[in-house]
Amino acid sequence: MTDASQTERHRQGMATRRSVLGDAHVDRAEAAKTAFDEPFQALITEAAWGHVWSRPEWTKRERSMVTIALLAALGQDEEVAMHVRATANTGATPEDLREAMLHVAIYAGVPAANHAIKIIKKVLDEMNATQSHGGKA
């Protein structure tokens, strides 16, 4: 472990990251971490999770909606899917995501929103299937 992982910002970031993405996701990411990407992982844990996502001005639900909209606008498909799965922890609803995609369509383009909507629908369907099978897909 590096000195960066010992900072309060890192500890807060890891706690927030776990609360949003879930322990299983974070544990997989941590297990896959290498010396090559450790500095990047420390950066996102401290900056994204320890600073931005941990600020009290917005709720996790609000941050979730904005994050998904931004990722959709940027065409970051895997990140969109990951953050849609995280809505189980953030409280953002399918209706919230629909509204966010309407904003993406107007401000970032219909193709970006259309593509993200396909991803969102697929992930929500997977999440619903998992819930209806008692957590087992």
N, C-alpha and C positions, 0 to 999 in steps of 0.2 A: 504494500500500500504506500502511496506517495503522500507527501505532506499535504497536497491539495485535498485528499480524501479526509483529512483530519480537521478541516476548517468547519466553523459553525455553518457557513453558507452551504457547504457540501452536505453536512448532516441534515439541514433543513431541506435542501434540494432532494436528497434521497427519500426523506419522509414524504414530501409532496409527490414526488415521482411515483412512489409506491401507492399512495392514496388515489392517484389518478389512473395509473396504468395497471395496478394490481401487483401483488407480490410475485406471482408466477411469471409475468412478463419481465419484470425487473430482474428476477433471479436468472432467467434465461439469458438476458442481455449481459448481466454481470459475468456469468459463466463463459460467455463467448468473447469477452473482452480480452484483448492481447496487448502486449507492450506497444504495438503500433497505434492502436486506437485509444489507449488509456488517456492520453492528454485530451482527446476530443470528448471522451465520455465524462471526464472531470469538468470540462468546459460546459457541456450542456447540463450536467447535473447542477453545477453552481449557477450558471447564468439563466438558463431556461427555467429549471425547476426550483432552484434556491432563491432566485430573484424574481423573475417575471411571474411564474405560476404561484409563488408564495406571497405575493403582495395582497393586502387586505381590501383594496379598493374594488375589486371585482370578485364575484363568486367563481367557484370552479365551473359552474354551469355556463356563466358568461364567457369565461376564458375558453371553454370547450367550443362554444359556438363560433367565436372569433377565430380560433385556431383552425377549425375545420374549414371555415370559409377561406381563410388565407391559403391553406394547403390545397384546397380545391382550385383556387384561382391560379396557383403556381403549378398545377398538374402533378402534385406529389402523391401519387396513387397509394403507395404503401403506407405513407404517413396518414393519409385520409382514413384508410381502413383501420389503422391502429387507434386513431383518436375516436373513430366511431365506436369501436369496441370499448373504449374508455368511458363512453357516455353512461355505461352501467354504473360507473363510480362518480361521475360528475353531475348527474342529474339532468343533462341535456336530453330533451325528448325528441322523438322523430319529428314532431311538429316544429321544434326549434331548428332542427337540421333542414327541414323543408324551407323555412323562412330564410335561413342563412344561404341556401342555394338560390333563392330568388334574388338575394342581394348579389351573389356571385354572378348570376346571369346578367344583371343590369350593369354592374360595375367592372366585371372582369371578362364577360362574354358568355353567350349562350353555350358554345361548345364546351367550355370548361365546366360549367354547371351541369350540363347534360351528362358529361362523362363522370363527374363526381356523383351525380344522382344514381347512376348505375352501380357504382361502388357502394354507396351508402345503402341502397336497397338490398344488395347482396349480403352485406355484413349484417344488417338488421335482421334479414331472414335467417342467417346462420345463428345469430344471437337468440332469436325466438325459438328456433329448433332446439338449441341447447337447453333453453329454459323449459320447454315443453317435455324434454326427455330427462328432467331432473339433473341438469348440469352436464349431461353426456350427449355429445353430438353423434 
